[in-house]
Amino acid sequence: MLMKTRDMSGLMDGDKVKGLSIGVNQRGVRNHNERLLLSMVLRHGALPGSDLARMAGLSPQTVSVILRKLENDGLLARGEPQRGRVGKPSIPMDLSPEGVFAFGLKIGRRSAELLLLNFKGRVIRQLHLSYAYPSPEVVFGFLENGIDTLMQELSTAQQERLCGIGVASPFELWKWHDLSGPAAEDFSSWQDIHFADEVAKFSALPLFVCNDATAACRAEHLYGLGKEYRDYAYVYIGSFIGGGVVLNHTVFEGNQGNAGALGSLRSTGPLGESRQLIDVASLHLLEARLVEVGLDPKQLWRQPQDWSALSRYVDPWIGETAQELAKAALSICSVIDFEAILIDGAFPAAVRVELVDRVRRYLVTQDTRGLLTPRIEAGEIGFNARAIGAASGPIFSQFFLNTNAGLSSV
């Protein structure tokens, strides 16, 4: 089964001032303009109506009417008046934290994360589950019980503003287990699981499912450094490595929802054998090394993360991974001349900074003939990127603007 998702591609941004698509004033496209203004506020932060009108190419009157409606709907909130040199003080409008809420579930190889996200991208509360392998029974039981627990954090009025459940899961996750016997049969049953049917047994909320690395990319794009770039590739390193693609300020999911499958990029092993990036640049390699020396690999995933005692094993992993990422960066940019490649993962911030620095250094030594060398930058979301990206799916698809859905842009 190939997990499909309702349309929830990323935020678009295309006007002259690092903004969004030019709006239109006709009455029949109000929904477009509401999404446009909400998307601008998400990207740029609180803005007064005059700035929004200028950036969107809409009349001040049109913007005023839309802002009033969005405020009445509880999606926007007024900031403190800002006085200029002349005229009335301007009032910036910002996303209301209480405007919308969503659940986000990340299904990982070793653990699951479930969180409650508000309209501004802040995590209200989070639950964690560790396991030997993610069986359907365990994962959906965790989701059902977790939703009940997280619902207690919300008032009745807030519960009415829940807009959906997002699930971030590895592509064809039933293919990457290393189990045998009954456990293997249990794990392989994922192939016949229909997420919507399972969730409908205990929740009527809309469900949005996407690839876990794409979800992480969306989190970075909406709430992290991704706002700074128009076109970039995103690399996320967890137990396995994956990625995402952003084109024209929009997360691009591809024909089958599997765009940015960077873990499948070709590489070579020590004997010249054909390998994939997932085989040479993933955290499962570090896990395996810890097992070899008799250490418990579970310490890599404990929260809060502290790998300082493992530097003897982490440093070589960083060096080997950086070399592979430097080569992969140029392969990625041979197809599209991305401005940047953002690197993030389920590791401490210090490890991320060191990994990015090493990739930059190795990139200098690579053969770049015919290519424009991209910027290499560190992502900002970190461990929670996949769960936050999952929760942002329902929010984005219902309230923000998506250029890959055929909307006009400039």
Stockholm file with secondary structure:
# STOCKHOLM 1.0

chainA/1-410         MLMKTRDMSGLMDGDKVKGLSIGVNQRGVRNHNERLLLSMVLRHGALPGSDLARMAGLSPQTVSVILRKLENDGLLARGEPQRGRVGKPSIPMDLSPEGVFAFGLKIGRRSAELLLLNFKGRVIRQLHLSYAYPSPEVVFGFLENGIDTLMQELSTAQQERLCGIGVASPFELWKWHDLSGPAAEDFSSWQDIHFADEVAKFSALPLFVCNDATAACRAEHLYGLGKEYRDYAYVYIGSFIGGGVVLNHTVFEGNQGNAGALGSLRSTGPLGESRQLIDVASLHLLEARLVEVGLDPKQLWRQPQDWSALSRYVDPWIGETAQELAKAALSICSVIDFEAILIDGAFPAAVRVELVDRVRRYLVTQDTRGLLTPRIEAGEIGFNARAIGAASGPIFSQFFLNTNAGLSSV
#=GR chainA/1-410 SS CCCCCCSCCCCCCCSTTTCCCCCCCCGGGHHHHHHHHHHHHHHHCSEEHHHHHHHHTCCHHHHHHHHHHHHHTTSEEECCCBCCSSSSCBCEEEECTTSCEEEEEEECSSEEEEEEEETTSCEEEEEEEECSSCCHHHHHHHHHHHHHHHHTTSCHHHHTTEEEEEEEECTTGGGSCCCCTHHHHHHHGGGGCCHHHHHHTTCCSCEEEEEHHHHHHHHHHHHSGGGGCSSEEEEEESSSEEEEEEETTEEECCTTSCTTCGGGSEEECTTSCEEEHHHHSSHHHHHHHHHHTTCCGGGGTCSSCCCGGGHHHHHHHHHHHHHHHHHHHHHHHTTSCCSEEEEEESSCHHHHHHHHHHHHHHHHTSCCTTCCCCEEEECSSGGGHHHHHHHHHHHHHHHSCCGGGTCCCC
#=GC SS_cons         CCCCCCSCCCCCCCSTTTCCCCCCCCGGGHHHHHHHHHHHHHHHCSEEHHHHHHHHTCCHHHHHHHHHHHHHTTSEEECCCBCCSSSSCBCEEEECTTSCEEEEEEECSSEEEEEEEETTSCEEEEEEEECSSCCHHHHHHHHHHHHHHHHTTSCHHHHTTEEEEEEEECTTGGGSCCCCTHHHHHHHGGGGCCHHHHHHTTCCSCEEEEEHHHHHHHHHHHHSGGGGCSSEEEEEESSSEEEEEEETTEEECCTTSCTTCGGGSEEECTTSCEEEHHHHSSHHHHHHHHHHTTCCGGGGTCSSCCCGGGHHHHHHHHHHHHHHHHHHHHHHHTTSCCSEEEEEESSCHHHHHHHHHHHHHHHHTSCCTTCCCCEEEECSSGGGHHHHHHHHHHHHHHHSCCGGGTCCCC
//
